[in-house]
Amino acid sequence: MSRFDDDYDGPDDREESEDTEPMIRELRAEIVRLEAQLDQLSASARERAEESAVIAAQLADLQTRVARLEARRKRDMLFMRVTWVFIVGSLSLTAYTLYSQLSK
């Protein structure tokens, strides 16, 4: 419909106007309903984005904790290996000393 269609007020125009008013009201109601639905979807998308940001922050925190725990585990394993080396070395020296004293 162009902007020049409103200038003509013929008899056909009034009949069409009476028929189109309920249709226009229905279309306007549909537009309002769709706009409300669009607002709800936009709000849902914003909430989802906020939740995603929170989850991403929690994930980063958990990854940092896991990295720290892995570093601690590696350090503890190294300490245990060194401790075992000292224990085995000490026992070997003790056994060597006992053996050398018994063989005299």
N, C-alpha and C positions, 0 to 999 in steps of 0.2 A: 504494500500500500504506500503510495507516495504522499508527500505533504500537500499536494494539490487536490487530492480526493476529498478533503474536508470542505472545500469551497462550494461544492455542488450540493444543494439541498432539495433534490428532486423527490418525488413520491417513492421511488424505489429505495432511496437512501434511508428513509424512515422505516420502511419495512425491514430492511437489512439491519438497521440499528436495533430494532426491537428483538430481532432474532439473535444478534451477536452479543447483546449485553450479558445474557447468562453465560455465554461462552467466554466472554472477556473476564467475567468474575471467576469462572472456573480456572481459566488460565492464570489469572493473578494469584488465586489461592495455590495453584500448583507451583508457581514461581516462588511464593513465600515458603511453601513446604520444602522445595528443593534448596532454597537458600539456607533454611534452617538445617537441613541435612548436610549441606556443604560446610556450614559452621561446625557442626558436630564432628565431621570427618577431619576438619582442620585442627580442631581441639584434640582429637584423638591422635593425630599425627604429631602434634607438639608434645603431648604426654609421652608418646612412644619414643620420640627423640630424647626427651629428658631422661626417661628410663634407660635408654641405650647409653647415654652419657654416664649415668650412675653405674651401670653394669660394666662399662669399659674402665671406669676408675677402679672398681672393685677387682676386675681382672688384672689390671696393672699392679695393684697392691699385692694380689695373690702371687703373681709372677715374681715380684720382688722378694716376697717371703720364700718362695720355692728356691730362688737363686741363692738366698742366704743360707737356707737349710742344706742345699747341695754343697756349698762352700764349706760349711761347718762339718758335714759328713766327710768330705775329702780331707779336711784338716785332721779330724778324729781318726780316720783310717791311717793317715801318715803317722800320727802319734802312736797308734797301736802297732804298726809295723816296726817303728823304731824301738818301741818298748819290747817287742818280741825279739828283736835282734839283740838288745841288751840282756834280756833274760837268757836267751840261748847262749850268748857269749859268756855270761857269768857262770852258767851251769857248766859250760865247756871248760872254762878256766878252773872251776872248783873240781871237776872230775879229773882234769890233767894234774892239778896239784895233789889230789888224793892219790892218784895212780903213781905219781913220781915219788911220793913219800912212802908208799907201800912197797915199791920195788927196790928201795935202798936196803 
